[in-house]
Amino acid sequence: MNKKEVSTNRIVREILSRKDPAGYYVVVAINSTELKEILNRYKYGDIIVEDIGGITIIRSKTRKIVELLTRELVSKKLLADT
C-alpha cells in the first residue's frame, strides 16, 4: 500500500468508528456542484443530506455506502476537516 491509500484507509476507519446518537454514520463534505453529482449516484442508498452553508452533512446507516462515499470524497478532495 502506498502512503495515500494508508491515509484514505485511516480516514475511512475513523468515520466508520463513530455513529451519531440515532445510529447514523456522519460524513461532512464541502458543498459543491461536484458533490451534488456524486450524491446523485448514492440517492437510492438510504442517505440523508443536509446543506448548511458551505458544508453538506451526509448521514447513512449503511456502512458500505459510507465507505464508498468517503473514499470518493477523499479522492476528489471534497471531505471537510472536522
LUMNU-178899 format. One record per residue (C-alpha): residue number from 1; residue in three letters; x, y, z. Coordinates in steps of 0.25 Angstrom, whole numbers, plus 5000, padded with zeros to 4 digits. Example, Ala and Ser with C-alpha at 12.3 -4.5 7.8 and 13.67 -1.06 7.14 Angstrom:
residues 2
<site><num>1</num><residuo>ALA</residuo><u>5049</u><v>4982</v><w>5031</w></site>
<site><num>2</num><residuo>SER</residuo><u>5055</u><v>4996</v><w>5029</w></site>
This chain:
residues 82
<site><num>1</num><residuo>MET</residuo><u>5000</u><v>5000</v><w>5000</w></site>
<site><num>2</num><residuo>ASN</residuo><u>5005</u><v>5014</v><w>4997</w></site>
<site><num>3</num><residuo>LYS</residuo><u>5004</u><v>5026</v><w>5006</w></site>
<site><num>4</num><residuo>LYS</residuo><u>4991</u><v>5031</v><w>5000</w></site>
<site><num>5</num><residuo>GLU</residuo><u>4984</u><v>5018</v><w>5002</w></site>
<site><num>6</num><residuo>VAL</residuo><u>4988</u><v>5017</v><w>5016</w></site>
<site><num>7</num><residuo>SER</residuo><u>4983</u><v>5031</v><w>5019</w></site>
<site><num>8</num><residuo>THR</residuo><u>4970</u><v>5028</v><w>5012</w></site>
<site><num>9</num><residuo>ASN</residuo><u>4968</u><v>5015</v><w>5020</w></site>
<site><num>10</num><residuo>ARG</residuo><u>4971</u><v>5023</v><w>5033</w></site>
<site><num>11</num><residuo>ILE</residuo><u>4960</u><v>5033</v><w>5029</w></site>
<site><num>12</num><residuo>VAL</residuo><u>4950</u><v>5023</v><w>5026</w></site>
<site><num>13</num><residuo>ARG</residuo><u>4953</u><v>5015</v><w>5038</w></site>
<site><num>14</num><residuo>GLU</residuo><u>4951</u><v>5028</v><w>5047</w></site>
<site><num>15</num><residuo>ILE</residuo><u>4938</u><v>5031</v><w>5040</w></site>
<site><num>16</num><residuo>LEU</residuo><u>4933</u><v>5017</v><w>5042</w></site>
<site><num>17</num><residuo>SER</residuo><u>4937</u><v>5016</v><w>5056</w></site>
<site><num>18</num><residuo>ARG</residuo><u>4927</u><v>5027</v><w>5060</w></site>
<site><num>19</num><residuo>LYS</residuo><u>4912</u><v>5028</v><w>5060</w></site>
<site><num>20</num><residuo>ASP</residuo><u>4902</u><v>5039</v><w>5064</w></site>
<site><num>21</num><residuo>PRO</residuo><u>4892</u><v>5036</v><w>5075</w></site>
<site><num>22</num><residuo>ALA</residuo><u>4882</u><v>5032</v><w>5065</w></site>
<site><num>23</num><residuo>GLY</residuo><u>4891</u><v>5021</v><w>5059</w></site>
<site><num>24</num><residuo>TYR</residuo><u>4895</u><v>5028</v><w>5046</w></site>
<site><num>25</num><residuo>TYR</residuo><u>4910</u><v>5029</v><w>5041</w></site>
<site><num>26</num><residuo>VAL</residuo><u>4912</u><v>5044</v><w>5038</w></site>
<site><num>27</num><residuo>VAL</residuo><u>4921</u><v>5050</v><w>5027</w></site>
<site><num>28</num><residuo>VAL</residuo><u>4924</u><v>5065</v><w>5026</w></site>
<site><num>29</num><residuo>ALA</residuo><u>4927</u><v>5069</v><w>5012</w></site>
<site><num>30</num><residuo>ILE</residuo><u>4930</u><v>5083</v><w>5005</w></site>
<site><num>31</num><residuo>ASN</residuo><u>4917</u><v>5087</v><w>4998</w></site>
<site><num>32</num><residuo>SER</residuo><u>4920</u><v>5088</v><w>4982</w></site>
<site><num>33</num><residuo>THR</residuo><u>4913</u><v>5084</v><w>4969</w></site>
<site><num>34</num><residuo>GLU</residuo><u>4923</u><v>5072</v><w>4968</w></site>
<site><num>35</num><residuo>LEU</residuo><u>4918</u><v>5067</v><w>4982</w></site>
<site><num>36</num><residuo>LYS</residuo><u>4903</u><v>5068</v><w>4977</w></site>
<site><num>37</num><residuo>GLU</residuo><u>4907</u><v>5060</v><w>4965</w></site>
<site><num>38</num><residuo>ILE</residuo><u>4914</u><v>5049</v><w>4974</w></site>
<site><num>39</num><residuo>LEU</residuo><u>4902</u><v>5049</v><w>4983</w></site>
<site><num>40</num><residuo>ASN</residuo><u>4892</u><v>5047</v><w>4972</w></site>
<site><num>41</num><residuo>ARG</residuo><u>4899</u><v>5033</v><w>4970</w></site>
<site><num>42</num><residuo>TYR</residuo><u>4896</u><v>5030</v><w>4984</w></site>
<site><num>43</num><residuo>LYS</residuo><u>4882</u><v>5035</v><w>4985</w></site>
<site><num>44</num><residuo>TYR</residuo><u>4876</u><v>5021</v><w>4986</w></site>
<site><num>45</num><residuo>GLY</residuo><u>4886</u><v>5017</v><w>4996</w></site>
<site><num>46</num><residuo>ASP</residuo><u>4877</u><v>5022</v><w>5008</w></site>
<site><num>47</num><residuo>ILE</residuo><u>4885</u><v>5035</v><w>5011</w></site>
<site><num>48</num><residuo>ILE</residuo><u>4880</u><v>5047</v><w>5018</w></site>
<site><num>49</num><residuo>VAL</residuo><u>4887</u><v>5060</v><w>5012</w></site>
<site><num>50</num><residuo>GLU</residuo><u>4887</u><v>5074</v><w>5020</w></site>
<site><num>51</num><residuo>ASP</residuo><u>4893</u><v>5086</v><w>5013</w></site>
<site><num>52</num><residuo>ILE</residuo><u>4898</u><v>5096</v><w>5024</w></site>
<site><num>53</num><residuo>GLY</residuo><u>4905</u><v>5108</v><w>5017</w></site>
<site><num>54</num><residuo>GLY</residuo><u>4918</u><v>5103</v><w>5011</w></site>
<site><num>55</num><residuo>ILE</residuo><u>4917</u><v>5089</v><w>5016</w></site>
<site><num>56</num><residuo>THR</residuo><u>4908</u><v>5077</v><w>5014</w></site>
<site><num>57</num><residuo>ILE</residuo><u>4905</u><v>5067</v><w>5025</w></site>
<site><num>58</num><residuo>ILE</residuo><u>4902</u><v>5053</v><w>5020</w></site>
<site><num>59</num><residuo>ARG</residuo><u>4896</u><v>5042</v><w>5029</w></site>
<site><num>60</num><residuo>SER</residuo><u>4894</u><v>5028</v><w>5026</w></site>
<site><num>61</num><residuo>LYS</residuo><u>4892</u><v>5015</v><w>5034</w></site>
<site><num>62</num><residuo>THR</residuo><u>4899</u><v>5007</v><w>5023</w></site>
<site><num>63</num><residuo>ARG</residuo><u>4914</u><v>5004</v><w>5025</w></site>
<site><num>64</num><residuo>LYS</residuo><u>4917</u><v>5000</v><w>5011</w></site>
<site><num>65</num><residuo>ILE</residuo><u>4911</u><v>5013</v><w>5005</w></site>
<site><num>66</num><residuo>VAL</residuo><u>4918</u><v>5022</v><w>5015</w></site>
<site><num>67</num><residuo>GLU</residuo><u>4931</u><v>5015</v><w>5012</w></site>
<site><num>68</num><residuo>LEU</residuo><u>4930</u><v>5016</v><w>4997</w></site>
<site><num>69</num><residuo>LEU</residuo><u>4925</u><v>5031</v><w>4998</w></site>
<site><num>70</num><residuo>THR</residuo><u>4936</u><v>5034</v><w>5007</w></site>
<site><num>71</num><residuo>ARG</residuo><u>4947</u><v>5028</v><w>4998</w></site>
<site><num>72</num><residuo>GLU</residuo><u>4941</u><v>5036</v><w>4986</w></site>
<site><num>73</num><residuo>LEU</residuo><u>4941</u><v>5049</v><w>4994</w></site>
<site><num>74</num><residuo>VAL</residuo><u>4955</u><v>5047</v><w>4999</w></site>
<site><num>75</num><residuo>SER</residuo><u>4960</u><v>5045</v><w>4985</w></site>
<site><num>76</num><residuo>LYS</residuo><u>4953</u><v>5057</v><w>4980</w></site>
<site><num>77</num><residuo>LYS</residuo><u>4957</u><v>5066</v><w>4992</w></site>
<site><num>78</num><residuo>LEU</residuo><u>4943</u><v>5069</v><w>4996</w></site>
<site><num>79</num><residuo>LEU</residuo><u>4943</u><v>5063</v><w>5010</w></site>
<site><num>80</num><residuo>ALA</residuo><u>4943</u><v>5075</v><w>5020</w></site>
<site><num>81</num><residuo>ASP</residuo><u>4952</u><v>5075</v><w>5032</w></site>
<site><num>82</num><residuo>THR</residuo><u>4945</u><v>5072</v><w>5045</w></site>
